[in-house]
Amino acid sequence: MIKLNYLNAYLLSLTFKSIILSLSIYFFTIYFLYLIIAQLFGKTIFEIRGNCLIVRSYLYILTKADTFDINEIKNIRIEETNSSNYWGFAGFRFYSKVYQLTFKYKNKTIQFGDVLYKSDLIKIQTLIDNRI
C-alpha cells in the first residue's frame, strides 16, 4: 500500500508539460529503435509480376508493399546524389555518392534503392525497360 501511495503522489505531481515531454521522448526512442532494427534486419524485395512493379519491405511481422503499374512509369533513370552526414561536435561533413532509381509515376517523382549497388539498380531498370 505504501508503494501505491508513492506512485499516486508521483502521478499527481506531474504537470502537463512534463507528461508531453516524456511521451514525446518515449515515442521518438521507439521510432529510432525501429529504424535501426529495420536497417539491420529488414529486407526489401523488388518483384515484377505481369505489368506491375511490386516493392515489398519486410521487418518480421510488419510488411509494407507499394505497387506501380509499369505502363504508367515514365522517364526511368538512375541518378547519382550526394548523401551527407555530420560527424563530431564541430560538424565535419562527409559526402558519399548514392545511386537511386528515379522515375515519374502519376505526376509524382518516385525514388528508391539508395542502399542498393548501382549494378542492381541497372538490372531493375533494364527489367522495367523491357516491359514498357
Z-matrix of the N, CA and C atoms (Angstrom, degrees):
N
C 1 1.449
C 2 1.530 1 111.30
N 3 1.320 2 115.73 1 -31.91
C 4 1.461 3 119.06 2 -179.56
C 5 1.527 4 110.00 3 -67.36
N 6 1.349 5 117.88 4 -41.96
C 7 1.463 6 120.55 5 179.12
C 8 1.520 7 111.24 6 -62.73
N 9 1.302 8 116.87 7 -38.05
C 10 1.449 9 120.29 8 178.83
C 11 1.521 10 111.41 9 -65.99
N 12 1.310 11 118.31 10 -36.57
C 13 1.466 12 121.51 11 176.90
C 14 1.526 13 110.92 12 -65.66
N 15 1.334 14 117.03 13 -40.01
C 16 1.454 15 119.91 14 176.83
C 17 1.524 16 110.99 15 -64.01
N 18 1.331 17 116.71 16 -40.21
C 19 1.453 18 120.48 17 179.08
C 20 1.528 19 110.93 18 -65.24
N 21 1.323 20 116.93 19 -43.53
C 22 1.462 21 120.08 20 177.79
C 23 1.524 22 111.51 21 -62.89
N 24 1.311 23 116.83 22 -40.79
C 25 1.462 24 120.10 23 178.78
C 26 1.530 25 110.51 24 -65.18
N 27 1.325 26 116.68 25 -39.13
C 28 1.462 27 119.94 26 178.99
C 29 1.525 28 110.71 27 -65.95
N 30 1.332 29 116.52 28 -45.35
C 31 1.459 30 119.89 29 -178.89
C 32 1.523 31 111.64 30 -65.53
N 33 1.300 32 117.99 31 -34.99
C 34 1.466 33 120.57 32 178.29
C 35 1.520 34 112.27 33 -72.90
N 36 1.342 35 117.33 34 -24.26
C 37 1.457 36 120.01 35 -178.31
C 38 1.527 37 112.50 36 -82.39
N 39 1.315 38 118.30 37 -11.31
C 40 1.461 39 120.97 38 -179.43
C 41 1.524 40 111.15 39 -72.17
N 42 1.321 41 114.72 40 142.19
C 43 1.452 42 119.86 41 175.60
C 44 1.530 43 109.17 42 -98.75
N 45 1.302 44 115.28 43 168.59
C 46 1.462 45 120.18 44 -179.66
C 47 1.526 46 111.08 45 -62.74
N 48 1.333 47 117.11 46 -40.54
C 49 1.461 48 120.71 47 -179.78
C 50 1.525 49 111.38 48 -64.26
N 51 1.309 50 117.68 49 -41.05
C 52 1.461 51 119.79 50 -179.17
C 53 1.522 52 111.31 51 -69.11
N 54 1.339 53 117.45 52 -33.99
C 55 1.470 54 120.47 53 177.17
C 56 1.521 55 109.73 54 -66.49
N 57 1.333 56 117.40 55 -46.12
C 58 1.461 57 121.39 56 179.48
C 59 1.525 58 110.44 57 -63.31
N 60 1.318 59 117.57 58 -42.20
C 61 1.458 60 121.27 59 179.96
C 62 1.523 61 110.84 60 -63.48
N 63 1.311 62 117.80 61 -47.11
C 64 1.459 63 119.69 62 -178.61
C 65 1.531 64 111.61 63 -67.82
N 66 1.339 65 118.35 64 -36.95
C 67 1.462 66 120.18 65 176.77
C 68 1.525 67 111.54 66 -65.99
N 69 1.331 68 116.95 67 -39.85
C 70 1.465 69 119.17 68 178.96
C 71 1.527 70 110.62 69 -66.51
N 72 1.326 71 118.04 70 -38.05
C 73 1.466 72 120.86 71 176.98
C 74 1.525 73 110.31 72 -63.69
N 75 1.310 74 117.85 73 -42.83
C 76 1.465 75 121.09 74 178.61
C 77 1.525 76 111.19 75 -62.79
N 78 1.335 77 117.79 76 -45.20
C 79 1.456 78 120.26 77 -178.43
C 80 1.523 79 111.72 78 -66.23
N 81 1.332 80 117.94 79 -42.29
C 82 1.458 81 120.14 80 177.77
C 83 1.522 82 111.36 81 -64.62
N 84 1.313 83 117.29 82 -38.47
C 85 1.461 84 120.63 83 177.57
C 86 1.515 85 110.85 84 -62.69
N 87 1.312 86 117.64 85 -45.60
C 88 1.464 87 121.29 86 178.90
C 89 1.528 88 110.16 87 -63.93
N 90 1.332 89 116.94 88 -41.52
C 91 1.463 90 120.98 89 -179.98
C 92 1.525 91 111.42 90 -62.61
N 93 1.338 92 118.07 91 -47.04
C 94 1.454 93 120.75 92 -179.17
C 95 1.523 94 111.88 93 -68.92
N 96 1.329 95 117.70 94 -34.16
C 97 1.463 96 119.74 95 173.38
C 98 1.520 97 110.85 96 -63.49
N 99 1.329 98 116.97 97 -39.80
C 100 1.463 99 121.18 98 176.08
C 101 1.528 100 110.53 99 -60.72
N 102 1.333 101 117.90 100 -43.94
C 103 1.459 102 120.61 101 179.73
C 104 1.528 103 111.72 102 -62.97
N 105 1.324 104 116.83 103 -41.10
C 106 1.459 105 120.34 104 179.51
C 107 1.525 106 110.66 105 -66.11
N 108 1.321 107 116.88 106 -44.22
C 109 1.467 108 120.70 107 179.46
C 110 1.533 109 110.09 108 -65.52
N 111 1.331 110 117.60 109 -38.00
C 112 1.461 111 120.65 110 178.08
C 113 1.529 112 111.01 111 -64.18
N 114 1.329 113 117.44 112 -38.67
C 115 1.460 114 120.28 113 178.45
C 116 1.526 115 111.75 114 -67.59
N 117 1.326 116 116.38 115 -36.46
C 118 1.456 117 120.03 116 -176.62
C 119 1.529 118 113.12 117 -81.83
N 120 1.331 119 117.50 118 -41.05
C 121 1.454 120 120.53 119 -170.25
C 122 1.532 121 114.34 120 -118.62
N 123 1.317 122 118.53 121 -6.29
C 124 1.455 123 120.73 122 -178.41
C 125 1.517 124 111.73 123 -81.20
N 126 1.310 125 115.81 124 162.09
C 127 1.456 126 119.73 125 175.77
C 128 1.522 127 109.48 126 -142.57
N 129 1.315 128 114.51 127 151.35
C 130 1.451 129 121.70 128 179.39
C 131 1.521 130 108.12 129 -121.70
N 132 1.323 131 115.52 130 132.62
C 133 1.457 132 121.48 131 -178.87
C 134 1.522 133 108.67 132 -118.82
N 135 1.345 134 115.58 133 127.71
C 136 1.455 135 122.35 134 175.14
C 137 1.518 136 107.15 135 -101.49
N 138 1.325 137 116.12 136 127.62
C 139 1.456 138 120.33 137 -175.50
C 140 1.525 139 108.64 138 -135.81
N 141 1.329 140 115.88 139 133.31
C 142 1.457 141 120.55 140 174.59
C 143 1.522 142 106.71 141 -110.81
N 144 1.312 143 114.80 142 115.24
C 145 1.463 144 121.25 143 -178.95
C 146 1.526 145 108.20 144 -128.10
N 147 1.326 146 115.09 145 113.01
C 148 1.460 147 118.86 146 -177.06
C 149 1.516 148 110.20 147 66.27
N 150 1.309 149 116.88 148 -122.39
C 151 1.465 150 122.59 149 177.43
C 152 1.517 151 111.76 150 -106.23
N 153 1.324 152 117.55 151 25.77
C 154 1.461 153 121.23 152 -177.90
C 155 1.524 154 110.76 153 -122.11
N 156 1.315 155 115.20 154 137.26
C 157 1.455 156 122.51 155 168.84
C 158 1.516 157 106.49 156 -99.53
N 159 1.320 158 117.16 157 119.71
C 160 1.462 159 122.13 158 -177.94
C 161 1.520 160 107.64 159 -113.29
N 162 1.324 161 116.14 160 125.00
C 163 1.457 162 122.63 161 177.76
C 164 1.527 163 106.65 162 -113.67
N 165 1.330 164 116.19 163 111.21
C 166 1.466 165 121.52 164 -178.20
C 167 1.516 166 109.65 165 -111.26
N 168 1.321 167 115.72 166 133.48
C 169 1.459 168 122.00 167 175.46
C 170 1.519 169 108.13 168 -114.60
N 171 1.321 170 116.01 169 127.21
C 172 1.456 171 121.73 170 -178.30
C 173 1.519 172 110.41 171 -116.71
N 174 1.307 173 115.53 172 138.99
C 175 1.454 174 122.91 173 168.30
C 176 1.523 175 106.17 174 -146.57
N 177 1.314 176 114.75 175 93.82
C 178 1.463 177 123.07 176 -176.47
C 179 1.528 178 110.17 177 53.46
N 180 1.311 179 119.76 178 -107.44
C 181 1.461 180 120.72 179 -177.36
C 182 1.525 181 112.28 180 -95.29
N 183 1.318 182 117.82 181 -8.77
C 184 1.461 183 121.34 182 179.23
C 185 1.524 184 109.03 183 -87.75
N 186 1.317 185 116.71 184 125.28
C 187 1.458 186 122.05 185 -177.80
C 188 1.523 187 109.59 186 -131.72
N 189 1.315 188 115.33 187 136.83
C 190 1.458 189 120.90 188 175.32
C 191 1.522 190 107.30 189 -130.71
N 192 1.327 191 116.73 190 130.62
C 193 1.462 192 120.61 191 -179.51
C 194 1.523 193 109.81 192 -128.43
N 195 1.326 194 116.08 193 131.86
C 196 1.460 195 122.98 194 174.00
C 197 1.519 196 107.58 195 -115.82
N 198 1.318 197 116.19 196 132.24
C 199 1.455 198 121.67 197 -179.11
C 200 1.522 199 109.41 198 -117.49
N 201 1.330 200 115.61 199 131.08
C 202 1.459 201 121.90 200 179.63
C 203 1.519 202 108.61 201 -123.89
N 204 1.325 203 116.60 202 133.01
C 205 1.456 204 121.50 203 174.71
C 206 1.523 205 108.24 204 -77.57
N 207 1.318 206 116.78 205 121.60
C 208 1.466 207 120.94 206 -174.85
C 209 1.523 208 111.69 207 -63.79
N 210 1.324 209 117.62 208 -31.38
C 211 1.462 210 120.11 209 -179.87
C 212 1.521 211 112.52 210 -66.84
N 213 1.331 212 118.14 211 -21.32
C 214 1.462 213 121.16 212 -179.46
C 215 1.525 214 112.81 213 -98.62
N 216 1.313 215 117.26 214 1.68
C 217 1.467 216 121.26 215 177.77
C 218 1.523 217 108.54 216 -80.33
N 219 1.321 218 116.43 217 126.38
C 220 1.464 219 122.68 218 -178.80
C 221 1.532 220 109.45 219 -125.53
N 222 1.313 221 115.23 220 150.43
C 223 1.469 222 122.80 221 171.72
C 224 1.530 223 111.86 222 53.21
N 225 1.328 224 116.58 223 54.66
C 226 1.458 225 119.98 224 179.46
C 227 1.525 226 109.23 225 -79.52
N 228 1.328 227 115.79 226 133.46
C 229 1.464 228 121.28 227 -176.50
C 230 1.517 229 109.60 228 -156.86
N 231 1.311 230 114.86 229 164.99
C 232 1.461 231 121.21 230 174.78
C 233 1.519 232 107.01 231 -108.60
N 234 1.319 233 116.34 232 121.78
C 235 1.463 234 121.35 233 -178.26
C 236 1.523 235 109.96 234 -108.28
N 237 1.315 236 113.68 235 143.29
C 238 1.455 237 120.00 236 175.44
C 239 1.525 238 108.00 237 -101.35
N 240 1.302 239 117.01 238 120.61
C 241 1.459 240 121.08 239 179.09
C 242 1.514 241 109.28 240 -122.99
N 243 1.302 242 115.51 241 160.34
C 244 1.457 243 120.95 242 176.62
C 245 1.516 244 109.44 243 -96.75
N 246 1.286 245 115.56 244 127.00
C 247 1.453 246 120.88 245 174.23
C 248 1.519 247 106.59 246 -103.01
N 249 1.319 248 116.79 247 131.98
C 250 1.458 249 118.66 248 -176.48
C 251 1.524 250 110.42 249 -121.90
N 252 1.307 251 114.62 250 146.94
C 253 1.453 252 122.23 251 177.85
C 254 1.518 253 108.78 252 -134.45
N 255 1.306 254 115.94 253 143.32
C 256 1.453 255 120.73 254 172.79
C 257 1.520 256 108.25 255 -93.71
N 258 1.316 257 116.12 256 135.19
C 259 1.455 258 121.17 257 179.00
C 260 1.518 259 108.80 258 -127.80
N 261 1.302 260 116.72 259 140.05
C 262 1.460 261 121.32 260 174.94
C 263 1.509 262 112.25 261 79.98
N 264 1.313 263 114.26 262 174.06
C 265 1.454 264 120.61 263 -177.47
C 266 1.517 265 112.31 264 -76.61
N 267 1.317 266 116.78 265 -26.03
C 268 1.453 267 119.83 266 -178.22
C 269 1.523 268 111.80 267 -81.77
N 270 1.317 269 117.54 268 -8.17
C 271 1.450 270 120.52 269 177.67
C 272 1.507 271 113.83 270 78.71
N 273 1.337 272 117.55 271 38.67
C 274 1.461 273 119.87 272 174.60
C 275 1.513 274 108.61 273 -61.85
N 276 1.296 275 116.33 274 139.98
C 277 1.457 276 120.14 275 -176.93
C 278 1.529 277 109.11 276 -114.28
N 279 1.324 278 114.73 277 125.19
C 280 1.457 279 121.62 278 175.66
C 281 1.520 280 108.27 279 -111.18
N 282 1.312 281 115.59 280 135.90
C 283 1.458 282 120.92 281 178.27
C 284 1.523 283 109.18 282 -108.83
N 285 1.301 284 115.23 283 140.11
C 286 1.456 285 119.69 284 172.30
C 287 1.523 286 107.74 285 -131.19
N 288 1.313 287 116.61 286 146.17
C 289 1.458 288 120.93 287 -179.26
C 290 1.520 289 108.93 288 -85.06
N 291 1.316 290 114.95 289 130.45
C 292 1.457 291 122.25 290 -178.93
C 293 1.517 292 107.53 291 -124.36
N 294 1.321 293 116.42 292 136.51
C 295 1.456 294 121.52 293 177.20
C 296 1.520 295 109.22 294 -104.93
N 297 1.333 296 115.95 295 135.94
C 298 1.455 297 121.90 296 -179.63
C 299 1.516 298 109.69 297 -131.24
N 300 1.323 299 115.52 298 144.01
C 301 1.454 300 121.32 299 172.12
C 302 1.522 301 106.84 300 -85.30
N 303 1.314 302 116.34 301 121.66
C 304 1.462 303 121.72 302 -174.55
C 305 1.521 304 108.93 303 -124.85
N 306 1.328 305 115.97 304 136.50
C 307 1.461 306 119.97 305 174.90
C 308 1.517 307 109.47 306 -154.96
N 309 1.338 308 113.88 307 162.25
C 310 1.468 309 121.27 308 175.68
C 311 1.521 310 108.10 309 -92.32
N 312 1.311 311 116.24 310 133.48
C 313 1.457 312 121.56 311 178.46
C 314 1.525 313 108.04 312 -142.66
N 315 1.317 314 116.24 313 112.75
C 316 1.468 315 122.74 314 -179.49
C 317 1.531 316 111.41 315 51.91
N 318 1.311 317 116.30 316 52.57
C 319 1.474 318 124.41 317 177.97
C 320 1.525 319 113.09 318 62.02
N 321 1.324 320 117.68 319 22.13
C 322 1.466 321 122.16 320 174.51
C 323 1.518 322 108.22 321 -122.41
N 324 1.311 323 116.33 322 149.37
C 325 1.456 324 120.72 323 174.74
C 326 1.523 325 107.97 324 -96.11
N 327 1.311 326 116.13 325 120.93
C 328 1.458 327 122.59 326 -179.26
C 329 1.518 328 108.19 327 -106.28
N 330 1.316 329 116.76 328 131.16
C 331 1.462 330 122.24 329 177.84
C 332 1.516 331 108.26 330 -131.84
N 333 1.325 332 115.96 331 134.34
C 334 1.457 333 119.81 332 173.87
C 335 1.516 334 109.01 333 -158.73
N 336 1.302 335 115.30 334 170.60
C 337 1.450 336 121.06 335 176.40
C 338 1.501 337 114.67 336 91.64
N 339 1.327 338 119.18 337 21.94
C 340 1.456 339 119.64 338 -177.30
C 341 1.524 340 113.06 339 -71.78
N 342 1.330 341 118.82 340 -8.81
C 343 1.461 342 120.72 341 176.32
C 344 1.528 343 111.24 342 -104.34
N 345 1.339 344 116.93 343 4.45
C 346 1.462 345 121.04 344 179.68
C 347 1.525 346 110.46 345 -95.34
N 348 1.315 347 114.82 346 157.54
C 349 1.454 348 120.01 347 173.89
C 350 1.524 349 109.67 348 -73.47
N 351 1.323 350 115.18 349 156.02
C 352 1.464 351 119.62 350 -178.97
C 353 1.526 352 110.89 351 -62.76
N 354 1.325 353 117.79 352 -35.98
C 355 1.471 354 120.48 353 -179.42
C 356 1.531 355 110.96 354 -64.67
N 357 1.337 356 117.52 355 -36.25
C 358 1.461 357 119.93 356 177.06
C 359 1.525 358 111.29 357 -68.42
N 360 1.321 359 116.38 358 -37.56
C 361 1.462 360 119.93 359 177.66
C 362 1.526 361 111.02 360 -66.25
N 363 1.332 362 116.70 361 -36.16
C 364 1.467 363 120.00 362 177.86
C 365 1.523 364 109.90 363 -65.43
N 366 1.337 365 117.68 364 -39.38
C 367 1.470 366 120.70 365 177.77
C 368 1.528 367 110.95 366 -62.41
N 369 1.327 368 116.86 367 -44.39
C 370 1.463 369 120.51 368 179.12
C 371 1.522 370 110.24 369 -64.10
N 372 1.338 371 116.44 370 -41.65
C 373 1.465 372 120.48 371 179.88
C 374 1.527 373 111.30 372 -63.18
N 375 1.329 374 117.70 373 -43.19
C 376 1.474 375 119.00 374 179.89
C 377 1.527 376 111.38 375 -68.17
N 378 1.323 377 118.26 376 -35.61
C 379 1.466 378 119.98 377 176.12
C 380 1.527 379 111.24 378 -62.73
N 381 1.330 380 116.19 379 -41.47
C 382 1.475 381 119.57 380 179.40
C 383 1.527 382 109.93 381 -70.65
N 384 1.345 383 117.73 382 -40.83
C 385 1.472 384 120.60 383 179.11
C 386 1.525 385 111.18 384 -62.30
N 387 1.324 386 118.02 385 -35.51
C 388 1.458 387 120.33 386 179.71
C 389 1.523 388 111.55 387 -70.45
N 390 1.317 389 118.31 388 -23.86
C 391 1.461 390 121.46 389 179.85
C 392 1.517 391 112.20 390 -86.46
N 393 1.325 392 117.87 391 -22.72
C 394 1.476 393 120.03 392 -175.78
C 395 1.498 394 111.21 393 -72.90
